[in-house]
């Protein structure tokens, strides 16, 4: 599926997953759209610095408070304006949290000033004012959500959140080094090193000496640069930013021209943990701290923010409550698979009393310089937390359990809401997210928020709080305790689903259809290298020519990340007639951490849904071919902030056209993370295939153009109307009766290729320089 590949003629900032190539065909952006895109990119540039672009400074003189300029002017907007007038807003430079009640009330008011603006001029003035006067974290959160949901902003691409706030994704030592970087001094250093190398000819001999002295026992996957003999400092990049699909990107002459004008540099970066293992969960830092995974979770919670009304924003059409709780369940299944890969297994749910065995040290600093709080191993909860807050949390959870158990809820006016039917999963999801569509938001609406505050050790009513990874969507997946919290949410999902009757054989059977056989190509994972654009950390002077910002330097963080080879599946299917059908593909573990075989009836919660797609079956034999590149809900790597901006400006100046052939990539899961890390000997897993009848009320994508819109609220993002996770969402009584001819269970193995292994038996001949032959698929 095409991703948000913002590419001005390539303003598709993400490469299409199927072809990893840049498309030049699609809707052409007019000058109005170019102006909007330029505004968004420039207003988000270096948000923790003063705004220096004169065009927008002039626009942001004041916040428009005239009700005539808004589609709706509500109480939240009035309270926000009053708080601003009396100095009661969260100050600039302070830590902003989506899990803090006061922060979210203020953010809601600011978002409304953005969203309800009647015209783009009012929107621009409010945004420019907020950029100069409002807390940076709150500003980015509200603006990002407004861009996603405002109808007149469809097609606008946002820079990735890790490019806006790199400090939320990198360790503090690295961030400080990037902020201290002096480009002029760096250039001078390079020149001196070249002169010395010429005079003394020591380059080769020094490299050889360093290679001989390197201790292999100290090497870790995340220290790839040691094997190449690179320092941890800044290196010059002369070829290309590393990411997926480089061969196709390198063929694009316009993109190459843009990059040729960029002075590109990179620094190797470690994950945010010590070389010594902090605890067993730190083995999976490459997964839990992956920038793509954390960005996905951030944008998922912007698309369906808990403060947005499902009816007003049409989120009900997408089954926002069910989607939230299903996504949590899928994240848990994916996390469990990665634990199995690392020799770990199941884990206990969060206990509000007693001890949290697993600590977490993020080693991060917020952009104001304050460090994120650390939780030591064997952390005693009850000795350090607010007992009144704990009572509130447990009371809300007990009420939720009672609601699910009784299958009903009595409103204040005595109305009884039936929660025993399958569609009530929507309300259960709303309860666990704590969104505004919850049955009783005053009693039941704050469980997740309060629990996050409790675990972070902060006062739920404090305006000023210390940075903590559990308090924001873009950082909370880093901490293993978040998955313990998610397990509570998922358990409510299963508690409700287990009260529903199992699917009968007739309900899962597609008469006349049989999956005869399935072939799956070799599943192979590996670690490759990716460049994350962190240019917004640079403290050098902003250069302007003719009043326009000149973005001529790009600094990148080069980091190891998990990836997989493209794999293919072939299904041999027989059908007694021509018909439309839906194919669903799941991946789950075959054995637990002790090597015991798990049957699907006891293991269905650990299956991840990889894909679902529509097929036209012919009468007789059918061959259905599907590639991992075809998966609908996954995204490839984006182009960088630097490239996007420079590409845009070539279009803005009339040199090229901007093709809006993009999909909103923020709602897609990283393609490279769909498989857990394999084993050299092969990690045993199972693939489950099912073909079911096609029963959609509306054709997928029929209400929006997926080439450049995300379709949030359209109701046609999914292929049909079946429950999310079907048919594994309900309990399976007898597996032998459940497994009908239109289902197929395939044993597979996931292998892992150690691409760094080649450095061990023989010495790297170009020691001290980056090895561009490291990854065959990059072909630089």
C-alpha positions in Angstrom: 0.0 0.0 0.0 1.2 3.5 -0.7 2.5 5.3 2.3 2.6 8.9 3.1 5.5 9.3 0.8 5.6 13.1 0.8 7.7 13.9 -2.2 6.9 17.0 -3.8 7.0 15.4 -7.0 8.1 13.0 -4.4 6.3 14.8 -1.7 5.4 11.4 -0.6 7.5 11.3 2.5 7.3 7.6 2.7 8.1 5.2 -0.1 5.4 2.9 -1.4 5.7 -0.4 0.4 5.1 -2.5 -2.6 7.7 -1.0 -4.9 9.7 1.2 -2.6 9.7 3.8 -5.4 8.7 7.4 -5.8 5.6 8.0 -7.8 5.1 11.0 -10.0 1.5 10.4 -10.8 -1.4 11.8 -8.8 -3.2 14.9 -7.9 -1.1 18.0 -8.4 -1.0 20.5 -5.5 -2.0 24.0 -6.4 -0.3 27.1 -5.0 -2.7 27.2 -2.0 -1.7 23.7 -1.0 2.0 24.5 -1.4 1.6 27.5 0.8 -0.1 25.4 3.5 2.6 22.8 3.4 5.3 25.4 3.6 3.7 26.9 6.7 3.4 23.6 8.5 7.0 22.6 7.8 8.4 26.0 8.8 6.3 26.5 11.9 7.4 23.1 13.3 11.1 23.8 12.6 13.1 23.9 15.9 10.1 24.4 18.1 12.2 24.6 21.2 13.9 27.7 19.7 12.5 31.1 19.0 10.5 31.5 15.8 12.8 33.3 13.4 10.9 33.2 10.1 9.6 36.8 9.7 6.6 35.8 7.5 5.0 33.9 10.4 6.2 36.2 13.2 4.1 39.0 11.6 1.1 36.7 11.4 1.2 35.6 15.1 0.7 39.0 16.8 -2.2 37.8 18.9 -4.7 35.0 19.4 -8.0 35.7 17.6 -10.7 35.6 20.3 -13.6 36.9 18.2 -16.3 34.2 18.1 -17.3 35.2 14.6 -14.1 33.6 13.3 -15.0 30.1 14.5 -17.4 27.4 13.5 -17.9 26.9 17.2 -16.7 28.7 20.3 -17.0 26.6 23.4 -16.2 26.7 27.1 -12.8 25.1 26.7 -11.7 27.8 24.3 -13.0 30.5 26.7 -11.1 28.8 29.7 -7.9 28.6 27.6 -8.1 32.2 26.7 -8.7 33.2 30.4 -5.8 31.1 31.6 -3.6 32.7 29.0 -4.6 36.2 30.2 -3.9 35.5 33.8 -0.7 33.5 33.2 -2.1 30.2 34.1 -1.0 28.2 31.0 1.7 25.5 31.2 4.9 27.6 30.8 7.1 27.2 27.8 10.0 24.8 28.5 8.1 22.7 31.0 7.3 19.0 30.4 4.0 18.5 28.7 2.1 15.2 29.2 -1.0 13.8 27.6 -1.7 11.9 30.8 -1.9 15.0 33.0 -5.5 16.2 33.4 -4.7 20.0 33.5 -2.4 19.7 30.6 -5.1 18.0 28.5 -7.8 20.5 29.4 -5.5 23.3 28.2 -4.5 21.4 25.1 -8.2 20.7 24.3 -8.9 24.4 24.4 -5.9 25.2 22.1 -6.8 22.5 19.7 -10.3 23.9 19.4 -8.8 27.3 18.5 -7.0 25.5 15.7 -9.7 23.1 14.5 -12.8 25.4 14.6 -11.1 28.3 12.8 -13.4 29.2 9.9 -10.7 29.9 7.4 -7.0 29.2 6.8 -6.0 32.8 7.7 -7.5 32.5 11.2 -5.9 29.1 11.5 -2.4 30.5 10.5 -2.7 33.4 12.9 -3.6 31.2 15.9 -0.9 28.7 15.1 1.8 31.3 14.7 0.7 33.0 17.9 0.8 29.6 19.7 4.2 28.8 18.3 5.6 31.9 20.1 3.5 31.8 23.3 2.5 28.3 24.2 4.4 25.3 25.6 6.3 23.5 22.9 5.0 20.0 23.6 1.4 21.2 23.9 1.8 23.2 20.7 3.1 20.3 18.6 0.4 17.9 20.0 -2.5 20.3 19.2 -1.2 21.3 15.8 -0.5 17.8 14.7 -4.0 16.7 15.7 -5.5 19.7 13.9 -3.6 19.0 10.7 -4.8 15.4 10.8 -8.5 16.2 11.3 -9.1 19.6 9.6 -10.8 19.0 6.2 -8.8 21.8 4.5 -5.5 20.2 5.6 -6.0 16.8 4.0 -3.0 15.9 2.0 -0.6 18.0 4.2 2.3 15.9 5.5 3.6 16.3 9.0 7.3 15.8 9.8 7.8 12.6 11.9 7.5 13.2 15.6 11.0 11.9 16.1 12.3 14.6 13.8 10.4 17.4 15.6 11.5 16.2 19.1 14.6 14.0 18.6 15.3 14.2 22.4 12.2 12.0 23.0 13.8 9.2 21.0 17.6 9.3 21.7 19.8 9.1 24.8 20.8 12.3 26.5 24.5 11.9 25.8 23.9 11.8 22.1 21.5 14.8 22.2 24.0 16.9 24.1 26.7 16.1 21.5 24.4 17.0 18.6 23.5 20.3 20.2 27.1 21.2 20.8 28.1 20.5 17.2 29.8 23.4 15.5 29.8 23.0 11.7 32.6 25.5 11.0 34.9 23.9 13.6 34.0 20.5 12.2 35.0 21.5 8.7 38.3 22.9 10.0 39.0 19.6 11.8 38.3 17.6 8.6 40.8 19.8 6.7 43.5 19.4 9.4 43.0 15.6 9.5 43.5 15.3 5.7 46.7 17.4 5.9 48.0 15.2 8.7 47.1 12.0 6.9 49.0 13.3 3.8 52.1 14.3 5.8 52.5 11.3 8.1 50.5 8.6 6.1 49.3 7.2 9.4 45.8 6.4 8.4 46.2 2.7 7.5 48.7 1.8 10.2 46.6 3.4 12.9 43.5 1.6 11.7 45.3 -1.7 11.7 46.5 -1.1 15.2 43.0 -0.2 16.4 41.7 -3.3 14.7 44.2 -5.5 16.5 43.3 -4.0 19.9 39.5 -4.3 19.6 37.9 -6.5 22.2 35.2 -8.6 20.6 33.8 -9.7 24.0 32.7 -6.1 24.5 30.8 -5.9 21.2 27.0 -5.6 21.1 24.6 -5.4 18.2 23.9 -1.8 18.9 27.7 -1.0 18.7 28.1 -1.8 15.1 30.5 1.1 14.5 33.2 -0.5 16.6 33.5 -3.4 14.1 34.0 -0.8 11.3 36.5 1.2 13.4 34.4 4.3 13.4 34.4 6.8 16.3 31.3 7.8 18.1 31.7 11.4 16.8 30.2 13.0 13.7 31.1 11.5 10.3 30.6 12.9 6.8 28.0 11.2 4.6 28.8 11.5 0.9 26.3 9.2 -0.6 22.8 8.8 0.8 20.7 8.7 3.9 20.2 5.1 4.9 16.7 3.6 4.8 14.6 1.1 2.9 14.3 1.3 -0.9 17.6 3.1 -1.5 18.1 1.7 -5.0 14.8 3.2 -6.2 15.4 6.4 -4.4 18.9 6.7 -5.9 17.3 6.6 -9.4 15.3 9.7 -8.8 17.3 12.6 -10.3 15.4 15.3 -8.5 15.8 13.8 -5.1 19.5 13.3 -5.9 19.8 16.9 -6.8 18.2 18.0 -3.5 20.6 15.7 -1.5 23.6 17.0 -3.4 22.9 20.4 -2.0 22.7 19.1 1.5 25.9 18.8 3.6 25.0 15.5 5.3 26.6 14.2 8.4 25.8 11.4 10.8 26.7 10.1 14.3 26.4 6.4 15.3 23.9 6.1 18.2 23.3 3.5 20.8 19.9 2.6 22.2 19.2 4.3 25.5 20.7 1.8 27.9 24.0 0.8 29.3 26.3 -1.8 27.7 25.8 -4.0 30.7 22.4 -5.5 30.8 20.2 -3.6 33.2 17.7 -6.4 33.4 16.4 -9.2 31.1 13.9 -6.9 29.4 16.7 -4.6 28.2 17.5 -7.3 25.7 14.5 -6.1 23.6 15.5 -2.4 23.6 16.0 -2.6 19.8 12.2 -3.3 19.6 10.7 -1.3 22.4 12.8 1.8 21.6 12.4 1.5 17.8 11.5 5.0 16.5 9.0 3.7 14.0 7.1 1.7 16.6 6.9 4.6 19.0 5.9 7.0 16.3 3.1 4.6 15.2 1.7 4.5 18.7 1.9 8.3 18.9 -0.1 8.9 15.7 -2.6 6.2 16.5 -3.5 8.1 19.6 -3.8 11.4 17.6 -6.1 9.8 15.0 -8.4 8.7 17.7 -7.5 11.0 20.5 -9.4 10.4 23.7 -10.5 14.1 23.8 -12.3 14.0 20.4 -16.0 13.2 20.2 -16.7 10.1 18.2 -19.9 11.6 16.8 -18.5 15.0 15.9 -15.3 13.7 14.3 -17.0 10.7 12.8 -14.7 8.4 14.7 -17.6 6.1 15.5 -17.6 5.2 11.8 -14.2 3.6 12.4 -15.3 1.8 15.6 -12.8 3.9 17.6 -13.3 2.0 20.9 -12.9 -1.5 19.4 -10.0 -0.3 17.3 -8.2 1.1 20.4 -8.5 -2.1 22.4 -7.7 -4.3 19.4 -4.5 -2.3 18.7 -3.4 -2.8 22.3 -4.0 -6.5 22.0 -2.0 -6.7 18.8 0.9 -4.7 20.3 0.9 -7.2 23.2 1.0 -10.2 20.8 3.9 -8.6 18.9 5.7 -7.9 22.2 5.2 -11.5 23.3 6.7 -12.8 20.1 9.8 -10.7 20.6 10.1 -12.0 24.1 10.0 -15.5 22.8 12.7 -14.6 20.4 14.9 -13.6 23.3 14.3 -16.6 25.4 11.7 -14.9 27.5 8.0 -15.7 27.7 4.8 -14.6 29.2 4.7 -12.0 32.0 2.4 -11.0 34.8 0.0 -8.2 34.6 0.6 -5.0 36.5 0.0 -5.3 40.3 -0.9 -2.0 42.0 0.6 -3.3 45.3 4.0 -4.7 45.9 7.0 -4.7 43.7 7.8 -3.9 40.0 10.7 -6.3 39.3 11.7 -4.6 36.1 13.3 -1.2 36.3 13.9 1.2 33.5 16.5 3.9 33.0 15.7 5.9 29.8 18.9 7.9 29.9 17.0 10.7 28.1 16.8 14.4 28.7 13.8 16.6 27.8 14.5 19.5 25.5 14.6 21.8 28.5 17.6 19.9 29.9 15.8 18.0 32.6 16.4 14.3 32.8 13.7 11.7 32.6 13.0 9.9 35.8 14.5 6.4 36.4 12.8 3.4 38.1 15.1 1.1 39.8 14.7 -2.7 39.7 12.5 -4.2 42.4 10.7 -0.9 42.8 8.2 -0.9 45.7 5.0 0.8 44.6 3.0 1.0 47.8 5.8 2.7 49.8 6.0 5.7 47.4 2.7 6.4 45.8 -0.4 8.4 46.6 -2.9 6.1 48.4 -5.9 8.3 47.4 -4.9 8.1 43.8 -4.5 4.3 44.1 -8.0 4.0 45.6 -9.5 5.9 42.6 -7.7 3.7 40.1 -8.8 0.5 41.8 -12.4 1.7 42.2 -12.7 2.5 38.5 -11.2 -0.8 37.5 -13.6 -2.6 39.8 -16.5 -0.8 38.3 -15.4 -1.7 34.8 -15.1 -5.4 35.8 -18.7 -5.2 37.3 -20.0 -3.7 34.0 -18.5 -6.4 31.9 -19.5 -9.1 34.3 -23.1 -7.9 34.5 -23.4 -7.0 30.8 -25.2 -3.7 31.5 -24.7 -0.2 32.8 -27.3 2.0 34.5 -27.1 5.7 33.7 -27.8 8.5 36.1 -31.4 8.8 34.7 -32.0 5.1 35.2 -31.6 4.1 31.6 -30.1 0.6 31.3 -27.5 0.2 28.6 -27.2 -3.4 27.3 -23.5 -4.4 27.1 -24.0 -8.1 26.5 -24.1 -8.0 22.7 -21.0 -8.3 20.5 -21.1 -4.6 19.4 -20.7 -3.6 23.0 -16.9 -4.1 22.5 -17.0 -0.5 21.3 -18.0 0.7 24.8 -15.5 -1.5 26.5 -12.8 0.0 24.3 -14.0 3.5 25.2 -13.9 2.6 28.9 -10.3 1.5 28.7 -9.1 4.4 26.6 -11.0 6.9 28.8 -12.2 8.9 25.8 -15.1 11.4 25.8 -17.5 8.7 24.4 -17.3 6.7 27.6 -20.6 5.8 29.2 -19.9 8.0 32.3 -16.8 10.0 31.8 -17.0 11.5 35.4 -16.9 8.1 37.0 -15.2 5.8 34.5 -13.2 8.1 32.1 -9.8 8.4 33.7 -8.4 5.0 34.5 -5.5 5.0 32.0 -4.6 8.6 32.8 -4.7 8.1 36.6 -2.7 4.8 36.3 0.0 6.5 34.3 0.3 9.3 36.9 0.4 6.7 39.7 3.2 4.7 38.0 5.2 7.8 37.3 5.0 9.0 40.9 3.5 12.3 40.0 0.6 14.3 41.5 -2.4 14.1 39.3 -3.3 17.7 40.0 0.1 19.3 39.5 0.7 21.7 36.6 4.5 21.2 36.7 5.7 17.6 36.6 9.0 15.8 36.0 9.7 14.1 32.6 8.6 10.5 32.6 8.4 8.1 29.6 5.0 6.8 30.8 3.4 10.2 30.4 3.4 10.5 26.6 2.4 8.2 23.8 5.7 8.6 21.9 7.8 7.4 24.8 5.7 5.0 26.9 6.4 1.8 24.8 10.1 2.1 25.8 9.2 1.1 29.4 8.4 -2.6 29.9 5.9 -1.7 32.6 3.7 -0.2 29.8 3.1 -3.7 28.5 2.0 -4.8 31.9 -0.5 -2.0 31.9 -1.6 -2.9 28.4 -2.2 -6.4 29.6 -4.8 -5.1 32.0 -6.5 -3.4 29.0 -6.3 -6.6 26.9 -7.7 -8.7 29.8 -10.9 -6.6 29.7 -11.1 -7.3 26.0 -10.9 -11.1 26.7 -13.2 -10.9 29.7 -15.9 -9.4 27.5 -15.2 -11.7 24.5 -15.2 -14.8 26.6 -18.8 -14.0 27.7 -19.8 -14.2 24.1 -20.6 -17.6 22.5 -18.0 -19.3 20.4 -18.4 -19.1 16.7 -20.3 -22.0 15.4 -19.0 -24.2 12.6 -21.6 -22.6 10.3 -20.5 -19.1 11.2 -16.9 -19.6 10.2 -17.5 -22.0 7.3 -17.5 -20.7 3.7 -19.3 -23.5 1.9 -17.7 -24.8 -1.3 -14.3 -23.2 -0.5 -11.3 -25.1 0.6 -7.6 -24.0 1.1 -5.8 -27.0 -0.4 -2.2 -25.9 0.3 -0.1 -22.9 1.3 3.5 -22.1 0.4 5.5 -19.5 2.3 8.9 -18.4 1.2 11.8 -18.3 3.6 11.2 -15.8 6.5 14.4 -14.0 7.3 15.1 -11.1 9.7 18.3 -9.1 10.0 19.5 -5.9 11.5 20.2 -3.0 9.1 21.0 0.6 9.5 18.7 3.6 9.3 19.4 7.4 9.4 17.1 9.5 11.6 17.1 13.2 10.6 17.9 15.1 13.8 18.7 18.4 12.1 16.4 20.3 14.4 18.9 19.7 17.2 21.5 21.8 15.4 22.2 25.1 17.1 23.9 26.8 14.2 22.6 30.1 12.8 19.6 29.9 10.6 20.6 31.3 7.2 18.1 33.2 5.0 18.5 34.2 1.4 15.9 36.6 -0.1 13.9 36.1 3.0 13.7 32.3 2.6 15.2 29.8 5.0 18.2 27.9 3.6 18.2 24.3 4.8 21.7 23.2 3.6 22.8 21.0 6.5 21.4 17.7 7.7 22.6 15.8 10.8 21.5 12.2 11.1 21.5 9.6 13.9 22.6 6.3 12.4 21.1 3.4 14.3 20.6 -0.4 14.1 17.1 -1.5 13.6 15.2 -4.8 13.0 14.1 -5.6 9.5 13.1 -8.6 7.4 13.4 -9.8 3.8 10.4 -9.6 1.6 8.5 -12.9 1.7 5.7 -14.4 -0.5 2.8 -16.6 0.1 0.9 -18.8 -2.3 -2.5 -20.2 -1.5 -4.0 -23.0 -3.6 -7.8 -22.6 -3.2 -10.7 -24.5 -4.7 -14.2 -22.9 -5.0 -17.5 -24.3 -6.2 -18.5 -20.9 -7.8 -17.4 -17.4 -8.6 -17.5 -15.2 -5.6 -15.8 -12.4 -3.7 -14.1 -13.4 -0.4 -11.7 -12.0 2.2 -8.4 -13.6 3.0 -7.0 -13.1 6.5 -3.5 -14.0 7.6 -2.2 -14.3 11.2 1.1 -15.1 12.7 1.6 -16.7 16.1 4.0 -18.8 18.2 4.0 -22.6 18.0 5.9 -23.1 21.3 6.2 -21.2 24.6 9.5 -20.3 26.2 9.9 -23.8 27.7 9.5 -25.5 24.3 6.0 -26.7 25.1 3.6 -26.8 22.1 0.7 -24.4 22.3 -2.6 -25.1 20.7 -4.5 -22.2 19.1 -7.5 -22.5 21.4 -5.2 -21.6 24.3 -3.0 -19.3 22.4 -5.2 -17.2 20.1 -4.4 -14.0 22.0 -0.8 -14.3 20.9 -1.6 -14.2 17.1 -0.9 -11.0 15.2 -3.0 -10.2 12.2 -0.6 -9.6 9.3 -3.0 -8.9 6.5 -6.5 -9.0 5.1 -7.4 -8.5 1.5 -10.2 -9.0 -1.0 -10.0 -11.7 -3.7 -12.2 -12.8 -6.6 -12.5 -16.6 -6.6 -13.2 -18.4 -9.8 -15.1 -21.6 -10.0 -12.5 -24.4 -9.7 -8.9 -24.1 -8.8 -7.4 -20.7 -7.7 -3.9 -19.6 -7.0 -3.7 -16.6 -4.7 -0.3 -14.9 -4.5 0.5 -12.3 -1.8 3.7 -10.6 -0.9 4.6 -8.9 2.3 5.1 -5.8 0.2 1.3 -5.9 -0.4 0.2 -5.7 3.2 -2.4 -2.9 3.5 -1.5 -1.6 7.0 2.2 -1.3 6.9 4.6 1.5 6.0 8.1 1.8 4.7 10.7 4.3 5.8 10.0 8.0 5.2 12.0 10.7 3.5 13.6 13.0 6.0 12.5 16.4 7.2 15.4 18.0 5.4 14.6 16.4 2.1 10.9 17.1 2.3 11.5 20.8 3.0 14.0 21.3 0.2 11.9 19.3 -2.2 8.9 21.4 -1.4 10.8 24.6 -2.0 11.7 23.6 -5.5 8.0 23.3 -6.2 7.1 26.4 -4.3 9.5 28.4 -6.5 7.8 26.9 -9.6 10.7 24.7 -10.7 8.7 21.4 -10.3 5.2 20.2 -9.5 4.1 18.7 -6.3 2.3 15.4 -6.8 0.0 14.6 -3.8 0.2 10.9 -4.4 0.5 10.2 -0.7 -1.3 8.3 2.0 -1.2 9.5 5.6 1.6 7.2 6.8 1.2 8.1 10.5 -1.6 5.5 10.8 0.4 2.6 9.4 2.6 0.1 11.3 6.3 -0.2 10.4 6.6 -2.9 7.7 10.0 -4.0 9.0 8.6 -4.9 12.4 5.9 -7.4 11.3 8.2 -10.3 12.1 9.9 -11.0 15.4 13.6 -11.5 15.3 14.3 -15.0 14.1 16.9 -17.5 15.2 19.9 -18.7 13.2 18.4 -22.2 13.6 14.9 -21.0 12.8 12.3 -19.8 15.3 9.2 -22.0 15.0 6.0 -20.1 14.4 2.6 -20.7 12.8 0.7 -18.9 10.1 -3.1 -19.1 10.2 -5.0 -18.4 7.0 -8.8 -18.0 6.6 -11.0 -17.2 3.7 -14.4 -15.8 4.6 -17.4 -14.3 2.8 -17.3 -10.7 1.7 -20.0 -8.8 3.6 -19.0 -5.1 3.5 -21.7 -2.4 3.4 -19.3 0.0 1.6 -16.3 -0.7 -0.6 -12.9 -0.1 1.1 -11.6 3.5 0.3 -14.8 4.4 -1.4 -15.3 7.6 0.6 -11.8 9.1 0.3 -8.8 9.1 -1.9 -6.2 6.9 -0.1 -3.4 8.3 -2.3 -3.1 11.3 -0.1 -5.7 11.1 2.7 -5.7 8.8 5.8 -9.5 8.4 5.8 -9.9 8.7 9.6 -13.6 8.8 10.3 -14.6 7.6 6.8 -15.8 4.2 8.0 -14.2 2.5 5.0 -10.6 2.0 6.1 -11.2 -1.7 6.7 -12.2 -4.2 4.1 -15.4 -5.5 5.7 -17.6 -5.3 8.8 -16.4 -8.3 10.7 -15.1 -7.9 14.3 -11.4 -6.9 14.5 -9.3 -10.0 15.0 -12.0 -12.3 13.6 -12.2 -15.3 13.9 -9.7 -15.4 16.7 -11.4 -12.7 18.8 -13.7 -15.3 20.6 -12.9 -18.4 22.6 -12.4 -21.6 20.7 -14.2 -24.5 22.4 -13.1 -27.4 20.2 -10.3 -26.7 17.8 -11.0 -29.7 15.6 -14.5 -28.3 14.9 -13.3 -24.8 14.6 -10.7 -25.6 11.8 -13.0 -25.7 8.7 -11.8 -26.3 5.1 -11.6 -22.6 4.4 -8.9 -22.3 7.1 -5.3 -23.5 7.0 -2.6 -23.7 9.6 1.0 -23.6 8.4 4.1 -24.3 10.4 6.9 -21.9 9.5 10.3 -20.9 10.8 11.8 -17.4 11.1 15.5 -17.3 10.5 17.9 -14.6 11.4 20.9 -13.4 9.3 23.7 -11.9 11.3 25.1 -9.4 8.8 27.8 -8.3 11.2 29.2 -11.8 11.5 31.4 -11.3 8.5 33.5 -8.8 10.5 34.6 -11.4 13.0 36.5 -14.1 11.1 38.3 -11.6 8.9 39.4 -8.0 9.5 37.5 -5.3 7.7 39.9 -4.1 5.0 38.6 -0.5 5.1 38.7 -0.2 8.9 38.0 3.3 10.0 35.5 4.0 7.3 31.8 3.2 6.9 31.1 0.0 5.0 28.6 0.8 2.3 28.4 -2.9 1.3 27.0 -3.8 4.7 23.5 -4.1 3.5 23.0 -5.7 0.1 19.6 -4.2 -0.4 20.9 -0.7 -0.1 23.3 -0.9 -3.0 24.7 2.6 -2.5 
